[in-house]
Every structure is written in C-alpha cells, then in structure tokens.
Amino acid sequence: MVFIISRAIYLLSVLSAISVISCGGGKKVPDSLPPESRIESAQEIKEFNSRLITQSSGAPASPADYLIGPADLLEVKVFESEKLTSTVRVSSRGQITLPLLGSVDVNALTAREAEEKIENLLKSDGYINNPHVGVFVKEHKSKLVSVVGFVREPGSYELLGRQTLLDSLAAAKGLKDNAGRTVYLTRAEGNGRREAYVVDLDELLLKGNSEINVVLKPGDVVYVPETGTVFVEGAVRKPGSFPMKERSTTVTHSIAMAGGLTTYANGGDVKLVRHMGNGKREITGLDLEKIQKGEAEDPIVKDGDAVIVGASIAKRFIYGLRLNFLLGLVGVGYDPPERYQQ
C-alpha cells in the first residue's frame, strides 16, 4: 500500500535530501533486536533482494529514448565543418547556442530529433546544402534519480527511459540487511508542491502488488530507512525518518524528534498511519491538545508508522488537507502554506 503526502520541501542535493528524510541529528537507531530477530531480518532482506531482480524490468533503457533537458551536456558534431562542432550545456530554458544558428530549442527532444532539427536549420538558412549532424549526450544531468539510505550502493542514477521504484532499488544493488520495510519517495511537482510516497515493501515485493510500483520522474529521491524508524511529515520543523524504541516511543515523542510543531501547525489535526497487513492501512485522527491534557491517549508508534501533522490558517496562509482512496493508494496531501505567502 502507498500513501501520498504533499509538502513544499526543496532538496538542494543528495546530502540535503538525506538530512531531510534520514534520522534527525545523526542519531543511530538503537540495536534492540535480539540476535535471532536480526538473523530473521537479514533472511527476509535476502528474499527481498532476490525478488528485486526478478520483478524489476531488468532490461536497461536505450539511450536513444533519452529526452534532452536542462543542464545536460551535449556534443554537437557537424561532419561537413569541424568549425561548427561544439560542446554545449543545455540552458534552464532547454536551449543551446550553436555557431551560425544561435539559440536552438532542444528541450524534450531525443538526440536523433535534435540532429534532424539542426540539420534542417543549417539547410534552410543556406549554410550547408546537405548537412550531417551528430548529437551525443555526454552528461545526463536533467534525468537523474537519487537512491539513498540503507541500500548497498547509494547514489544518483540516470533515468534513460520508463523506470520504476523497483528498478531504482535494483540499480542500487538492493537493500542492506538492516534496511526497513518501508521506502519513501519524494518528488517535486511543477506547481511548487512536494509529493512523498510511502511504499510498503511487503506489499510490493512479497505480494506482488504492481500498482504501487511507482513510475519514477527526474529529480525523484528514493530513501530506504533503517529498520526501527517512524516517519514524521507535515507541519513539523524537521520532517523525516527518526529512530523509535519498541513499546516506548509515542506520537508526541516522534513529533518532538522532528523538531516540534511549526507556527502554522494544527495540533488538533494529526494522523497516525499504520500498516495493518493484507495491503491495508489504519489512519487514526489525533488531537495533541487533548493528549497533553491527559484527555486522550498518546499512542505508542510501531516500526514503519507515519505521523502527519496538519496546519491551520495563519499569517494569511491558505491550507487544505485531504484523504483520497484511489486505485490502491491512500493519499494524505496538502498545499503547503508557504505557497500563499504575500
């Protein structure tokens, strides 16, 4: 099962992504599992990694399908004239500057389509009667996904074609023995929103629910936390994944580890999301004020739980929270108040 959270978080690099969604303050998850449990966990991860190989697409995408985008480095060869050959970086607007032609828009073109466009421009402008152009992508900067956390080979990987969450985990050589059973995927949308997908690996790999095998987009960050963590999102100061202790860490403790509430948080609108097995998740509404007054229970969190804190209208911010149940996705999303600041 997957649930989706939207939030305006801006990741400047893979390192900042780790600081946003990894365990806060560099804290290490306590090794409280008995030896036999750690052995069982390692065996389960071995099974997960085996299924990764069989369930991922396996076949590498063809570079010919790659769509050129901003920050890519291109080598443009004009075989009839060495002077017209150049190495250029694609601008933020998807354009390159070439001798004689000036600015040429190559955004979202394949290398072959860019070749044809440049050939037509050279011919129509009367520079070369029958030009032959080669375009080679030397650096695929615009189509990268980052895989971080407890995987065997974390790093940035080129997104050359249609690839999924499982493909990214397979590219990172699978999970480490102490990896958790939940994967977080964060994505920046063009409208300023931020989406966070929380994917249950048991449901995806062991039960084969392909509907939650999210198709990746450029800029996605896939984070695999260590086992024994709780995920805190929404109107908190340091959203992310934090270590928890079995039978002792509560919802309020989890929010405290995330730096506490923001100035626009709505303590009466807190959601505790828990995987219940069989592809189901339980979503419990909580009121922090009632918990603090002793009028309501402060639930103990479990490994893989998610705590989502809502926000209120404040400082002329507009806020909306919604729950959607569509196509096997449990969605918890909001437009961040920062979008409406005047």
Secondary structure as UniProt FT lines:
FT   STRAND          2..6
FT   HELIX           14..21
FT   HELIX           24..26
FT   HELIX           35..55
FT   HELIX           63..65
FT   TURN            70..71
FT   STRAND          73..78
FT   TURN            79..80
FT   HELIX           82..84
FT   STRAND          86..89
FT   TURN            92..93
FT   STRAND          95..98
FT   TURN            99..101
FT   STRAND          102..105
FT   TURN            107..108
FT   HELIX           111..124
FT   TURN            125..126
FT   STRAND          133..139
FT   STRAND          144..149
FT   STRAND          155..158
FT   HELIX           165..171
FT   TURN            172..173
FT   TURN            177..178
FT   STRAND          182..188
FT   TURN            190..191
FT   STRAND          194..200
FT   HELIX           202..206
FT   HELIX           210..212
FT   TURN            218..219
FT   STRAND          221..224
FT   STRAND          229..234
FT   STRAND          240..243
FT   TURN            246..248
FT   HELIX           251..257
FT   TURN            258..259
FT   TURN            263..264
FT   STRAND          265..277
FT   TURN            278..279
FT   STRAND          280..286
FT   HELIX           288..292
FT   TURN            293..294
FT   TURN            303..304
FT   STRAND          306..311
FT   TURN            315..316
FT   STRAND          320..326
FT   TURN            327..328
FT   STRAND          329..335
FT   HELIX           337..340
//
